Amino acid sequence: MSVREVGIVMNGVTGRMGYNQHLVRSILAIREQGGVELADGSRVVPDPILVGRSEQKLRDIAHRHDLTKWTTDLDQALSDPSVHIYFDAQATRAREKAVLAAIAAGKHIYCEKPTADSVAGAVELARAAREAGVRNGVVMDKIFLPGLRKLKRLVDVGFFGRILSIRGEFGYWVFEGDWQRAQRPSWNYRAEEGGGITLDMFCHWNYVLESIAGPVRAVTARSVTHIPQRWDEKGAGYDATADDAAYAIFELDGGTIAQLNSSWCVRVFRDELVEFQVDGTEGSAVAGLRNCRVQHRSATPMPVWNPDMPVTEPFRDQWQQVPDNTAFDNGFKVEWEQFLRHVFEEDPQPFPHDFMAAARGVQLAELGMRSSQVGRRIEVPEVSG
Ligand SMILES: NC(=O)c1ccc[n+]([C@@H]2O[C@H](COP(=O)([O-])OP(=O)(O)OC[C@H]3O[C@@H](n4cnc5c(N)ncnc54)[C@H](O)[C@@H]3O)[C@@H](O)[C@H]2O)c1
């Protein structure tokens, strides 16, 4: 059966996500396994062309992985007819312009979230892609994580009955950068560069909540900057102008209430860096990145409030692990494989994680920030465009 090499321009591969998750863990891993098999038995093998701003960094990465194609000239890369897909993992603010250029060059697009830093920009990308007839997809990695895939399995089989509420905790302490280096890039803490945890995380929460219990219909949020001064990659102090924590209530279709805390100013006393508790009439689950535990209605103990007695029940032991029952591959890679099939199959499956789905996420972030500014609950309209 035939094997076809397909050019993929990868912009932003010198960054954390672009390099680790997309180049190394996804595209190079897919090359290593001989590509992706299509329905007719043929295979497509991604051939990356690295794009970035620093020639030296690109050369180093190319050399490290025996790659030969790299350039600092995006237009030149996009004019190459062997390129089928443009991928973007640049800092958020740089994305919109580059994606529009790639759409104009007739390339299919796959990119990191958020697609833009305003809902108008995100909808404009969706419209441009639709009019150009290019296929488009956005990274929605959280629902490809083992813990959340197990949670979704429970949803699909009706384990919960009616889902009443979802409570989520995401976050960890991000060092300020003075006495220990900050483990996230400094642009994350500058609003003028597309930073801020509300924009960063609400576009994830939108598709996570949609997949568990339905679309978000209203948001009440409080976004704050707890730590107003930080130190950048070069050790220089700067004013943190973006929010570093967001506390939100989301009301979902059908009445489920989700309450999610997102914070880069919290010390972890949990089993995983993100955890969601879902409570339903028939059972509950707590899912993280990898694990998912359940407590069925039939196995629910009867705690009795008595502050005069020491704790008598081992609450955490009263839950049961959901087994993997399969080998979970890297979530970013799994989504890449789905997108490659969506682009190259003769008769492709729809790809739900597209630019319109991404625009709904950006909208939720925008409305969350507005809710915080005006101090009230905001209803979420359908995104159209
Ligand atoms: N899916 C996820 O879980 C996830 C996690 C973290 C970040 N992200 C997203 O991935 C993107 C990159 O984040 P990161 O943490 O890898 O950031 P990073 O700072 O590590 O990397 C950013 C990349 O963009 C380039 N870049 C930075 N500023 C630029 C500019 N002004 N113009 C052009 N290029 C620029 C850098 O050279 C680098 O290659 C962001 O949009 C972010 O929202 C997604």
The ligand as an SDF file (V2000), in Angstrom:
LIG
                    3D

 44 48  0  0  0  0  0  0  0  0999 V2000
   -3.1190   22.8100   25.0730 N   0  0  0  0  0  0  0  0  0  0  0  0
   -2.5290   23.1190   26.2010 C   0  0  0  0  0  0  0  0  0  0  0  0
   -2.6740   22.4540   27.2100 O   0  0  0  0  0  0  0  0  0  0  0  0
   -1.6350   24.3280   26.2640 C   0  0  0  0  0  0  0  0  0  0  0  0
   -0.7560   24.4810   27.3460 C   0  0  0  0  0  0  0  0  0  0  0  0
    0.0730   25.5910   27.3740 C   0  0  0  0  0  0  0  0  0  0  0  0
    0.0150   26.5250   26.3520 C   0  0  0  0  0  0  0  0  0  0  0  0
   -0.8680   26.3490   25.3290 N   0  0  0  0  0  0  0  0  0  0  0  0
   -0.9510   27.3300   24.2220 C   0  0  0  0  0  0  0  0  0  0  0  0
    0.1750   27.1310   23.3780 O   0  0  0  0  0  0  0  0  0  0  0  0
    0.6710   28.3830   22.9190 C   0  0  0  0  0  0  0  0  0  0  0  0
    2.1680   28.4780   23.2520 C   0  0  0  0  0  0  0  0  0  0  0  0
    2.3230   28.4280   24.6440 O   0  0  0  0  0  0  0  0  0  0  0  0
    3.7140   27.9840   25.3070 P   0  0  0  0  0  0  0  0  0  0  0  0
    3.4310   27.7710   26.7340 O   0  0  0  0  0  0  0  0  0  0  0  0
    4.3310   26.8930   24.5050 O   0  0  0  0  0  0  0  0  0  0  0  0
    4.5420   29.3360   25.1390 O   0  0  0  0  0  0  0  0  0  0  0  0
    6.1110   29.5380   24.8910 P   0  0  0  0  0  0  0  0  0  0  0  0
    6.3920   30.9360   25.3110 O   0  0  0  0  0  0  0  0  0  0  0  0
    6.8960   28.4370   25.5060 O   0  0  0  0  0  0  0  0  0  0  0  0
    6.2590   29.3990   23.3200 O   0  0  0  0  0  0  0  0  0  0  0  0
    5.7620   30.3810   22.4610 C   0  0  0  0  0  0  0  0  0  0  0  0
    6.3100   30.1940   21.0560 C   0  0  0  0  0  0  0  0  0  0  0  0
    5.8570   31.3130   20.2940 O   0  0  0  0  0  0  0  0  0  0  0  0
    6.9720   32.0830   19.8840 C   0  0  0  0  0  0  0  0  0  0  0  0
    6.6250   33.4750   20.1430 N   0  0  0  0  0  0  0  0  0  0  0  0
    6.5810   34.0750   21.3140 C   0  0  0  0  0  0  0  0  0  0  0  0
    6.2270   35.3830   21.1530 N   0  0  0  0  0  0  0  0  0  0  0  0
    6.0440   35.5590   19.8580 C   0  0  0  0  0  0  0  0  0  0  0  0
    5.6860   36.6490   19.0760 C   0  0  0  0  0  0  0  0  0  0  0  0
    5.4240   37.8390   19.6170 N   0  0  0  0  0  0  0  0  0  0  0  0
    5.6300   36.4790   17.7510 N   0  0  0  0  0  0  0  0  0  0  0  0
    5.8840   35.2810   17.2120 C   0  0  0  0  0  0  0  0  0  0  0  0
    6.2330   34.1900   17.9220 N   0  0  0  0  0  0  0  0  0  0  0  0
    6.2950   34.3230   19.2290 C   0  0  0  0  0  0  0  0  0  0  0  0
    8.1540   31.6800   20.7000 C   0  0  0  0  0  0  0  0  0  0  0  0
    9.3350   31.8690   19.9820 O   0  0  0  0  0  0  0  0  0  0  0  0
    7.8350   30.2120   20.9720 C   0  0  0  0  0  0  0  0  0  0  0  0
    8.2340   29.4080   19.8850 O   0  0  0  0  0  0  0  0  0  0  0  0
   -0.1880   29.4600   23.5650 C   0  0  0  0  0  0  0  0  0  0  0  0
   -1.1570   29.9210   22.6630 O   0  0  0  0  0  0  0  0  0  0  0  0
   -0.8580   28.7560   24.7200 C   0  0  0  0  0  0  0  0  0  0  0  0
   -2.1650   29.2640   24.9960 O   0  0  0  0  0  0  0  0  0  0  0  0
   -1.6700   25.2790   25.2740 C   0  0  0  0  0  0  0  0  0  0  0  0
  1  2  1  0
  2  3  2  0
  2  4  1  0
  4  5  1  0
  4 44  2  0
  5  6  2  0
  6  7  1  0
  7  8  2  0
  8  9  1  0
  8 44  1  0
  9 10  1  0
  9 42  1  0
 10 11  1  0
 11 12  1  0
 11 40  1  0
 12 13  1  0
 13 14  1  0
 14 15  2  0
 14 16  1  0
 14 17  1  0
 17 18  1  0
 18 19  2  0
 18 20  1  0
 18 21  1  0
 21 22  1  0
 22 23  1  0
 23 24  1  0
 23 38  1  0
 24 25  1  0
 25 26  1  0
 25 36  1  0
 26 27  1  0
 26 35  1  0
 27 28  2  0
 28 29  1  0
 29 30  1  0
 29 35  2  0
 30 31  1  0
 30 32  2  0
 32 33  1  0
 33 34  2  0
 34 35  1  0
 36 37  1  0
 36 38  1  0
 38 39  1  0
 40 41  1  0
 40 42  1  0
 42 43  1  0
M  CHG  2   8   1  16  -1
M  END
$$$$
